[in-house]
Amino acid sequence: MSFRARHLLGIEHLAPDEITTLLDLADSYAALNRSDSKHSDALAGLTQINMFFEASTRTQASFELAGKRLGADVMNMHMQATSLKKGETLIDTALTLNAMHPDLLVVRHPHSGAVSLLSQKVNCAVLNAGDGRHEHPTQALLDALTIRRAKGRLHRLTVAICGDIAHSRVARSNIHLLGKMENRVRLVGPPTLLPSQAAEWGVEVYTDMVEGLKDADVVMMLRLQKERMDGAFIPSEREYFHRFGLDAEKLGHAKPDAIVMHPGPMNRGVEIDGTIADDINRSVIQDQVEMGVAVRMAAMDLLARNLKAAKAEEGVLV
């Protein structure tokens, strides 16, 4: 199996064969998760610490469940109640945790680059669970697995990513991944929510949903990141839904077998019509949640293997 990374900090530096390796392993874990016995011993004897500096439901729960199903000792750090509130720096917190010899560190942080900085200060494998506007690699990987399972392939598809592109780390990771796998990527949204440099990313940019969704194989809606907005980016939620929210009329311009995705949490009636979100023939939103556990199991498994191999080369007992 080809996966050389020591950490999973983003999609940008992963090669296509590493992405395929991770997705293939995740497929096997998806099957395990649907079986009566959902447990493996891939991480038996290892310690996983989850550090979430931002609120999370899906990502934190799926990382915790993934670690437990692989046999790891899992600890969730409640960062709002840590010594950071007493003035301790992020680096000192990392050094303190490093002294406890964890094997896997899962980090979500509001500032871009914070997770990468942490990875330079610890001896364990670090997984980026989302950092600022930078990247959210496991979300892109679970999206990729969902697409591959639904469409039968992960190349030469037309994927429309719609909504708040400017503030979305999910969009950035998906742009990297889908581009590496030879897909046609379109970004669709109001000018105020499209990065000025988007046209330089090797994607097509649209400000009209009808044009952007024409003959798309995959329609990926994004949440309005209100917590990252400083100012008025849309006139109103009602107007935003009218122009950029996904409803049956707009979806009709995509291919008849196009699938609908959303990373969650959804704002129904703002980014997506509830009827579309719940349409079992078109929506794969619940599949995304399911694949999230499998992908995170695969990512931690592969990183743990690399960590063990590296320690073995250094003569460190594990």
C-alpha positions in Angstrom: 0.0 0.0 0.0 1.3 3.4 -1.0 0.9 6.0 1.7 4.1 7.9 2.8 2.8 10.8 4.9 3.8 11.1 8.5 1.0 13.5 9.2 -2.3 14.3 7.5 -2.2 18.1 7.4 -3.9 18.7 4.1 -4.7 17.2 0.6 -2.3 19.6 -1.2 0.8 17.4 -0.6 -0.8 14.0 -1.1 -0.1 12.2 -4.3 -3.0 10.5 -6.3 -1.8 7.0 -5.4 -1.8 7.9 -1.7 -5.4 9.2 -2.0 -6.4 5.9 -3.7 -4.6 3.8 -1.1 -6.5 5.6 1.7 -9.8 5.3 -0.1 -9.3 1.6 -0.8 -8.6 1.0 2.9 -11.6 3.1 3.9 -13.8 1.0 1.7 -12.8 -2.0 3.7 -13.5 -0.2 6.9 -16.9 0.9 5.6 -17.7 -2.8 5.2 -16.5 -3.5 8.7 -18.7 -0.8 10.1 -21.7 -2.4 8.5 -20.9 -5.8 10.0 -22.1 -7.2 13.4 -18.5 -6.9 14.8 -17.3 -3.4 14.1 -14.0 -3.6 15.8 -10.4 -4.0 14.7 -7.1 -4.0 16.7 -5.2 -1.8 14.2 -4.6 0.8 16.9 -4.5 -1.5 19.9 -2.1 -0.2 22.6 -2.0 3.3 21.0 -3.2 6.5 22.4 -5.3 9.1 20.5 -5.9 12.6 21.8 -8.6 14.8 20.2 -8.0 18.5 20.6 -10.9 20.6 19.3 -10.6 24.4 19.7 -13.8 24.9 17.7 -17.2 23.3 18.2 -17.8 20.2 16.2 -20.4 17.4 16.1 -19.7 15.2 13.1 -16.0 15.4 12.9 -15.2 15.0 16.6 -17.7 12.2 17.0 -16.5 10.3 14.0 -12.8 10.6 15.0 -13.7 9.4 18.5 -15.7 6.5 17.1 -13.0 5.7 14.6 -10.3 5.5 17.2 -12.4 3.3 19.5 -13.4 0.9 16.7 -9.7 0.5 15.9 -8.9 -0.3 19.6 -7.1 2.9 20.6 -7.3 4.6 24.0 -9.1 7.8 23.1 -9.1 11.0 25.1 -11.1 14.1 24.3 -9.6 17.4 25.4 -12.1 20.1 26.3 -10.0 23.0 25.1 -12.2 25.7 26.6 -11.3 24.4 30.1 -7.6 23.9 29.6 -4.6 25.9 30.7 -4.8 27.9 27.4 -7.4 30.0 29.3 -4.9 30.6 31.9 -2.4 32.1 29.5 -0.5 29.0 28.3 0.6 29.1 24.7 -0.4 26.6 22.1 3.2 25.4 21.8 3.5 24.8 25.6 0.2 22.9 25.5 1.6 20.7 22.6 4.9 20.1 24.5 2.9 19.1 27.6 0.8 16.6 25.7 3.9 15.4 23.9 5.5 14.5 27.2 2.6 12.1 27.8 3.7 10.1 24.6 0.5 10.1 22.6 0.6 8.3 19.2 -2.1 10.2 17.3 -3.1 13.8 17.8 -6.3 15.1 16.1 -6.6 18.9 16.1 -9.2 21.4 15.0 -8.2 25.0 15.3 -9.7 28.4 14.2 -6.4 29.7 12.8 -4.9 28.5 9.5 -1.5 26.9 10.0 -1.9 26.2 13.7 -2.1 22.4 13.1 1.0 22.4 11.0 2.8 24.3 13.7 1.8 21.7 16.3 3.0 18.9 14.1 6.5 20.4 14.2 6.6 20.2 18.0 5.4 16.7 18.7 6.7 13.2 18.1 3.3 11.6 17.2 1.2 11.6 14.0 -1.0 14.7 13.7 -4.3 14.8 11.8 -5.8 18.1 10.7 -9.5 18.1 11.6 -9.9 21.6 10.1 -7.7 24.7 10.5 -9.2 28.1 9.8 -9.8 28.7 6.1 -6.9 26.5 5.2 -7.9 22.8 4.8 -10.1 20.0 6.1 -8.5 16.9 4.5 -10.6 14.1 6.0 -13.8 15.9 4.8 -12.5 16.0 1.3 -11.5 12.3 1.5 -14.9 11.2 2.8 -16.5 13.3 0.1 -14.3 11.5 -2.5 -15.2 8.1 -1.1 -18.9 9.0 -1.2 -18.6 10.1 -4.8 -16.6 7.0 -5.8 -19.1 4.7 -4.3 -22.1 6.5 -5.8 -20.7 7.1 -9.3 -18.4 4.1 -9.6 -15.3 6.3 -10.3 -13.5 9.3 -9.1 -12.2 10.8 -12.3 -13.5 12.7 -15.3 -16.6 13.9 -13.4 -18.0 17.4 -13.5 -18.3 18.6 -9.9 -20.0 21.9 -9.0 -19.0 23.3 -5.5 -21.6 25.9 -4.6 -22.0 28.6 -2.0 -19.6 30.2 0.4 -16.3 29.3 -1.3 -14.3 32.2 0.3 -14.6 31.0 3.9 -14.6 27.2 3.2 -11.7 24.9 4.1 -13.9 22.1 2.8 -13.9 23.7 -0.6 -10.1 24.1 -0.7 -9.4 20.5 0.2 -12.0 19.3 -2.3 -10.5 21.5 -5.1 -7.0 20.0 -4.4 -8.3 16.4 -4.3 -10.7 16.5 -7.2 -8.1 18.3 -9.4 -5.5 15.6 -8.6 -8.0 12.9 -9.7 -8.6 14.6 -13.1 -12.1 16.0 -12.5 -13.6 19.1 -13.9 -14.3 21.4 -10.9 -16.7 24.4 -11.0 -17.1 27.0 -8.3 -20.5 28.6 -8.1 -21.5 31.5 -5.8 -22.1 35.2 -5.5 -19.0 37.4 -6.3 -18.8 38.4 -2.6 -18.2 34.7 -1.6 -15.8 33.8 -4.3 -12.0 34.3 -3.6 -10.5 36.8 -6.0 -7.8 34.3 -6.9 -10.2 31.4 -7.6 -9.6 31.6 -11.4 -6.0 30.8 -10.8 -6.8 27.4 -9.1 -7.5 25.5 -12.3 -11.2 25.6 -11.9 -14.2 27.2 -13.7 -15.9 30.1 -11.9 -19.6 30.9 -12.2 -21.9 33.4 -10.5 -25.1 31.9 -11.9 -26.4 28.5 -10.6 -28.1 27.6 -13.9 -24.8 27.9 -15.8 -22.7 26.4 -13.0 -24.9 23.3 -12.6 -25.4 22.5 -16.3 -24.7 18.8 -16.9 -22.9 18.4 -13.5 -22.4 14.9 -12.1 -22.0 16.1 -8.5 -23.6 19.1 -6.8 -21.8 19.9 -3.6 -23.4 22.6 -1.5 -21.6 24.5 1.2 -22.7 26.0 4.5 -22.7 29.8 4.9 -19.8 30.3 7.3 -21.4 33.2 9.2 -18.9 32.9 12.1 -16.0 33.8 9.7 -17.8 36.7 8.0 -16.9 40.2 8.9 -19.5 42.4 7.2 -22.4 41.9 4.8 -21.6 39.2 2.2 -25.3 38.6 1.2 -28.3 40.9 1.1 -30.5 38.4 3.1 -30.8 34.7 3.6 -34.1 34.7 1.6 -32.4 36.4 -1.3 -29.4 34.0 -1.1 -31.7 31.0 -1.2 -33.6 32.4 -4.2 -30.4 32.9 -6.2 -28.0 30.3 -4.8 -29.9 27.8 -2.7 -30.4 24.4 -4.2 -34.0 23.5 -5.1 -35.6 21.2 -7.6 -35.6 23.8 -10.4 -31.9 24.5 -10.2 -31.0 20.8 -9.7 -32.9 20.1 -12.9 -30.0 21.7 -14.9 -27.6 19.0 -13.6 -27.5 15.5 -15.1 -30.5 13.4 -14.2 -28.4 11.1 -12.1 -26.4 13.9 -10.4 -25.8 13.4 -6.7 -26.3 16.1 -4.0 -23.8 16.6 -1.2 -23.4 18.8 1.8 -20.7 18.6 4.5 -23.1 19.8 7.3 -24.4 21.2 9.4 -27.1 22.3 6.9 -29.1 25.5 7.0 -32.3 24.2 5.3 -34.1 26.8 3.3 -30.8 28.8 3.0 -28.3 26.6 1.2 -30.6 23.7 0.3 -34.2 22.9 0.1 -35.2 20.3 2.7 -36.9 18.1 0.1 -33.7 17.9 -1.9 -31.6 17.2 1.2 -33.9 14.3 2.1 -34.4 12.8 -1.4 -33.0 9.3 -1.1 -32.6 9.1 -4.9 -30.4 12.2 -5.2 -28.9 13.1 -1.8 -25.9 11.3 -0.4 -25.6 13.5 2.7 -26.1 10.6 5.1 -23.6 8.5 3.2 -21.1 11.3 3.7 -21.6 11.0 7.5 -21.2 7.2 7.3 -18.0 7.4 5.2 -16.5 9.9 7.6 -16.0 7.2 10.2 -14.5 4.8 7.6 -12.1 7.4 6.2 -10.9 8.5 9.6 -10.3 4.9 10.5 -8.2 4.5 7.4 -6.2 7.7 7.9 -5.3 6.8 11.5 -4.5 3.2 10.6 -2.1 4.3 7.8 -0.4 7.0 9.9 0.0 4.6 12.8 1.7 2.1 10.5 4.1 4.8 9.3 4.8 5.9 12.9 5.6 2.4 13.9 7.9 1.9 10.9 9.7 5.2 11.6 10.2 4.2 15.3 11.4 0.8 14.3 14.0 2.3 12.1 15.1 4.5 15.0 15.3 1.5 17.3 12.4 2.7 19.5 10.2 0.0 20.9 6.5 0.4 20.2 
